[in-house]
Amino acid sequence: MSNLVPCRVEPRRCVAPWRKVAAAALDLLFVFFIAGYAVGYLTGNLTKGGFELHGAPALIVFAAIALYFVVFTRFLGGTVWQRLLGVRRPSSPSAHSHMNS
């Protein structure tokens, strides 16, 4: 006997390539400036024009950027700009509840 429960699956809609590129670029800038400023503030590397990072602080910023994309895309349904530009929509919890049963 099978425990399959019918669920309504909506077809995927195509997203314009410019939206994907714009979301990726804006996400990169967004997290770069926030993480860069935060790390610069914590390490004392702020300048009049912003921040200047070398060595370990710069690696921390790059790690934060990679972590941002992995965590938001994989576990939170999409990055901030992917959601704002309609590239990804947050998935409903009920859609995954039948898959894990």
Biotite code that builds the C-alpha atoms (Angstrom):
import biotite.structure as struc

atoms = struc.array([
    struc.Atom([0.000, 0.000, 0.000], chain_id="A", res_id=1, res_name="MET", atom_name="CA", element="C"),
    struc.Atom([1.269, 3.419, -0.835], chain_id="A", res_id=2, res_name="SER", atom_name="CA", element="C"),
    struc.Atom([1.177, 6.557, 1.324], chain_id="A", res_id=3, res_name="ASN", atom_name="CA", element="C"),
    struc.Atom([1.121, 8.871, -1.652], chain_id="A", res_id=4, res_name="LEU", atom_name="CA", element="C"),
    struc.Atom([-1.000, 11.930, -1.102], chain_id="A", res_id=5, res_name="VAL", atom_name="CA", element="C"),
    struc.Atom([-2.044, 13.883, -4.169], chain_id="A", res_id=6, res_name="PRO", atom_name="CA", element="C"),
    struc.Atom([-0.916, 17.466, -4.078], chain_id="A", res_id=7, res_name="CYS", atom_name="CA", element="C"),
    struc.Atom([-1.392, 20.337, -6.418], chain_id="A", res_id=8, res_name="ARG", atom_name="CA", element="C"),
    struc.Atom([1.766, 21.143, -8.340], chain_id="A", res_id=9, res_name="VAL", atom_name="CA", element="C"),
    struc.Atom([1.957, 24.476, -10.075], chain_id="A", res_id=10, res_name="GLU", atom_name="CA", element="C"),
    struc.Atom([3.977, 24.637, -13.284], chain_id="A", res_id=11, res_name="PRO", atom_name="CA", element="C"),
    struc.Atom([7.236, 26.569, -13.108], chain_id="A", res_id=12, res_name="ARG", atom_name="CA", element="C"),
    struc.Atom([7.098, 29.898, -14.781], chain_id="A", res_id=13, res_name="ARG", atom_name="CA", element="C"),
    struc.Atom([9.980, 31.194, -16.860], chain_id="A", res_id=14, res_name="CYS", atom_name="CA", element="C"),
    struc.Atom([11.914, 34.102, -15.439], chain_id="A", res_id=15, res_name="VAL", atom_name="CA", element="C"),
    struc.Atom([13.606, 36.639, -17.673], chain_id="A", res_id=16, res_name="ALA", atom_name="CA", element="C"),
    struc.Atom([17.400, 36.216, -17.698], chain_id="A", res_id=17, res_name="PRO", atom_name="CA", element="C"),
    struc.Atom([17.939, 39.903, -16.913], chain_id="A", res_id=18, res_name="TRP", atom_name="CA", element="C"),
    struc.Atom([16.110, 39.411, -13.610], chain_id="A", res_id=19, res_name="ARG", atom_name="CA", element="C"),
    struc.Atom([18.418, 36.551, -12.611], chain_id="A", res_id=20, res_name="LYS", atom_name="CA", element="C"),
    struc.Atom([21.521, 38.569, -13.516], chain_id="A", res_id=21, res_name="VAL", atom_name="CA", element="C"),
    struc.Atom([20.233, 41.713, -11.801], chain_id="A", res_id=22, res_name="ALA", atom_name="CA", element="C"),
    struc.Atom([19.325, 39.774, -8.652], chain_id="A", res_id=23, res_name="ALA", atom_name="CA", element="C"),
    struc.Atom([22.768, 38.142, -8.514], chain_id="A", res_id=24, res_name="ALA", atom_name="CA", element="C"),
    struc.Atom([24.583, 41.457, -9.037], chain_id="A", res_id=25, res_name="ALA", atom_name="CA", element="C"),
    struc.Atom([22.462, 43.322, -6.486], chain_id="A", res_id=26, res_name="LEU", atom_name="CA", element="C"),
    struc.Atom([22.816, 40.497, -3.960], chain_id="A", res_id=27, res_name="ASP", atom_name="CA", element="C"),
    struc.Atom([26.580, 40.510, -4.395], chain_id="A", res_id=28, res_name="LEU", atom_name="CA", element="C"),
    struc.Atom([26.805, 44.276, -3.882], chain_id="A", res_id=29, res_name="LEU", atom_name="CA", element="C"),
    struc.Atom([24.338, 44.145, -0.993], chain_id="A", res_id=30, res_name="PHE", atom_name="CA", element="C"),
    struc.Atom([26.195, 41.498, 1.004], chain_id="A", res_id=31, res_name="VAL", atom_name="CA", element="C"),
    struc.Atom([29.650, 42.835, 0.043], chain_id="A", res_id=32, res_name="PHE", atom_name="CA", element="C"),
    struc.Atom([28.979, 46.290, 1.449], chain_id="A", res_id=33, res_name="PHE", atom_name="CA", element="C"),
    struc.Atom([27.173, 45.088, 4.561], chain_id="A", res_id=34, res_name="ILE", atom_name="CA", element="C"),
    struc.Atom([29.716, 42.362, 5.389], chain_id="A", res_id=35, res_name="ALA", atom_name="CA", element="C"),
    struc.Atom([32.639, 44.594, 4.410], chain_id="A", res_id=36, res_name="GLY", atom_name="CA", element="C"),
    struc.Atom([31.485, 47.446, 6.591], chain_id="A", res_id=37, res_name="TYR", atom_name="CA", element="C"),
    struc.Atom([30.729, 45.102, 9.515], chain_id="A", res_id=38, res_name="ALA", atom_name="CA", element="C"),
    struc.Atom([34.118, 43.369, 9.308], chain_id="A", res_id=39, res_name="VAL", atom_name="CA", element="C"),
    struc.Atom([35.854, 46.714, 8.779], chain_id="A", res_id=40, res_name="GLY", atom_name="CA", element="C"),
    struc.Atom([34.145, 48.121, 11.841], chain_id="A", res_id=41, res_name="TYR", atom_name="CA", element="C"),
    struc.Atom([35.009, 45.096, 13.985], chain_id="A", res_id=42, res_name="LEU", atom_name="CA", element="C"),
    struc.Atom([38.649, 45.017, 12.860], chain_id="A", res_id=43, res_name="THR", atom_name="CA", element="C"),
    struc.Atom([39.232, 48.784, 12.811], chain_id="A", res_id=44, res_name="GLY", atom_name="CA", element="C"),
    struc.Atom([39.731, 48.938, 9.044], chain_id="A", res_id=45, res_name="ASN", atom_name="CA", element="C"),
    struc.Atom([37.221, 51.693, 8.271], chain_id="A", res_id=46, res_name="LEU", atom_name="CA", element="C"),
    struc.Atom([38.398, 54.622, 6.172], chain_id="A", res_id=47, res_name="THR", atom_name="CA", element="C"),
    struc.Atom([36.831, 57.941, 5.203], chain_id="A", res_id=48, res_name="LYS", atom_name="CA", element="C"),
    struc.Atom([35.654, 56.388, 1.942], chain_id="A", res_id=49, res_name="GLY", atom_name="CA", element="C"),
    struc.Atom([34.332, 53.147, 3.455], chain_id="A", res_id=50, res_name="GLY", atom_name="CA", element="C"),
    struc.Atom([36.547, 50.199, 4.359], chain_id="A", res_id=51, res_name="PHE", atom_name="CA", element="C"),
    struc.Atom([39.847, 48.683, 3.292], chain_id="A", res_id=52, res_name="GLU", atom_name="CA", element="C"),
    struc.Atom([40.400, 45.021, 4.038], chain_id="A", res_id=53, res_name="LEU", atom_name="CA", element="C"),
    struc.Atom([43.488, 42.853, 3.526], chain_id="A", res_id=54, res_name="HIS", atom_name="CA", element="C"),
    struc.Atom([44.354, 39.306, 4.560], chain_id="A", res_id=55, res_name="GLY", atom_name="CA", element="C"),
    struc.Atom([42.092, 37.532, 7.043], chain_id="A", res_id=56, res_name="ALA", atom_name="CA", element="C"),
    struc.Atom([39.389, 40.257, 7.208], chain_id="A", res_id=57, res_name="PRO", atom_name="CA", element="C"),
    struc.Atom([39.032, 40.110, 3.401], chain_id="A", res_id=58, res_name="ALA", atom_name="CA", element="C"),
    struc.Atom([38.732, 36.312, 3.542], chain_id="A", res_id=59, res_name="LEU", atom_name="CA", element="C"),
    struc.Atom([36.042, 36.658, 6.205], chain_id="A", res_id=60, res_name="ILE", atom_name="CA", element="C"),
    struc.Atom([34.057, 38.929, 3.878], chain_id="A", res_id=61, res_name="VAL", atom_name="CA", element="C"),
    struc.Atom([34.377, 36.463, 0.989], chain_id="A", res_id=62, res_name="PHE", atom_name="CA", element="C"),
    struc.Atom([33.293, 33.630, 3.272], chain_id="A", res_id=63, res_name="ALA", atom_name="CA", element="C"),
    struc.Atom([30.295, 35.712, 4.395], chain_id="A", res_id=64, res_name="ALA", atom_name="CA", element="C"),
    struc.Atom([29.326, 36.292, 0.760], chain_id="A", res_id=65, res_name="ILE", atom_name="CA", element="C"),
    struc.Atom([29.488, 32.576, -0.044], chain_id="A", res_id=66, res_name="ALA", atom_name="CA", element="C"),
    struc.Atom([27.603, 31.701, 3.144], chain_id="A", res_id=67, res_name="LEU", atom_name="CA", element="C"),
    struc.Atom([24.912, 34.270, 2.319], chain_id="A", res_id=68, res_name="TYR", atom_name="CA", element="C"),
    struc.Atom([24.229, 32.722, -1.083], chain_id="A", res_id=69, res_name="PHE", atom_name="CA", element="C"),
    struc.Atom([24.272, 29.139, 0.196], chain_id="A", res_id=70, res_name="VAL", atom_name="CA", element="C"),
    struc.Atom([22.084, 29.719, 3.253], chain_id="A", res_id=71, res_name="VAL", atom_name="CA", element="C"),
    struc.Atom([19.538, 32.012, 1.624], chain_id="A", res_id=72, res_name="PHE", atom_name="CA", element="C"),
    struc.Atom([19.212, 30.002, -1.589], chain_id="A", res_id=73, res_name="THR", atom_name="CA", element="C"),
    struc.Atom([19.245, 26.537, -0.056], chain_id="A", res_id=74, res_name="ARG", atom_name="CA", element="C"),
    struc.Atom([17.466, 26.992, 3.259], chain_id="A", res_id=75, res_name="PHE", atom_name="CA", element="C"),
    struc.Atom([15.461, 30.226, 3.065], chain_id="A", res_id=76, res_name="LEU", atom_name="CA", element="C"),
    struc.Atom([13.910, 29.973, -0.387], chain_id="A", res_id=77, res_name="GLY", atom_name="CA", element="C"),
    struc.Atom([15.977, 32.601, -2.155], chain_id="A", res_id=78, res_name="GLY", atom_name="CA", element="C"),
    struc.Atom([18.130, 35.639, -1.538], chain_id="A", res_id=79, res_name="THR", atom_name="CA", element="C"),
    struc.Atom([16.746, 39.070, -0.741], chain_id="A", res_id=80, res_name="VAL", atom_name="CA", element="C"),
    struc.Atom([16.996, 40.356, -4.317], chain_id="A", res_id=81, res_name="TRP", atom_name="CA", element="C"),
    struc.Atom([15.784, 37.092, -5.841], chain_id="A", res_id=82, res_name="GLN", atom_name="CA", element="C"),
    struc.Atom([12.601, 37.514, -3.864], chain_id="A", res_id=83, res_name="ARG", atom_name="CA", element="C"),
    struc.Atom([12.251, 41.228, -4.588], chain_id="A", res_id=84, res_name="LEU", atom_name="CA", element="C"),
    struc.Atom([12.705, 40.734, -8.338], chain_id="A", res_id=85, res_name="LEU", atom_name="CA", element="C"),
    struc.Atom([10.474, 37.650, -8.438], chain_id="A", res_id=86, res_name="GLY", atom_name="CA", element="C"),
    struc.Atom([13.203, 35.211, -9.455], chain_id="A", res_id=87, res_name="VAL", atom_name="CA", element="C"),
    struc.Atom([12.341, 32.871, -6.580], chain_id="A", res_id=88, res_name="ARG", atom_name="CA", element="C"),
    struc.Atom([9.362, 32.626, -4.347], chain_id="A", res_id=89, res_name="ARG", atom_name="CA", element="C"),
    struc.Atom([9.481, 31.276, -0.831], chain_id="A", res_id=90, res_name="PRO", atom_name="CA", element="C"),
    struc.Atom([8.194, 27.726, -0.839], chain_id="A", res_id=91, res_name="SER", atom_name="CA", element="C"),
    struc.Atom([5.271, 26.876, 1.375], chain_id="A", res_id=92, res_name="SER", atom_name="CA", element="C"),
    struc.Atom([5.940, 24.424, 4.218], chain_id="A", res_id=93, res_name="PRO", atom_name="CA", element="C"),
    struc.Atom([2.993, 22.279, 3.147], chain_id="A", res_id=94, res_name="SER", atom_name="CA", element="C"),
    struc.Atom([4.630, 21.589, -0.227], chain_id="A", res_id=95, res_name="ALA", atom_name="CA", element="C"),
    struc.Atom([7.525, 19.809, 1.467], chain_id="A", res_id=96, res_name="HIS", atom_name="CA", element="C"),
    struc.Atom([5.560, 18.073, 4.187], chain_id="A", res_id=97, res_name="SER", atom_name="CA", element="C"),
    struc.Atom([4.322, 15.360, 1.832], chain_id="A", res_id=98, res_name="HIS", atom_name="CA", element="C"),
    struc.Atom([7.792, 14.726, 0.450], chain_id="A", res_id=99, res_name="MET", atom_name="CA", element="C"),
    struc.Atom([9.317, 13.881, 3.835], chain_id="A", res_id=100, res_name="ASN", atom_name="CA", element="C"),
    struc.Atom([6.595, 11.422, 4.858], chain_id="A", res_id=101, res_name="SER", atom_name="CA", element="C"),
])
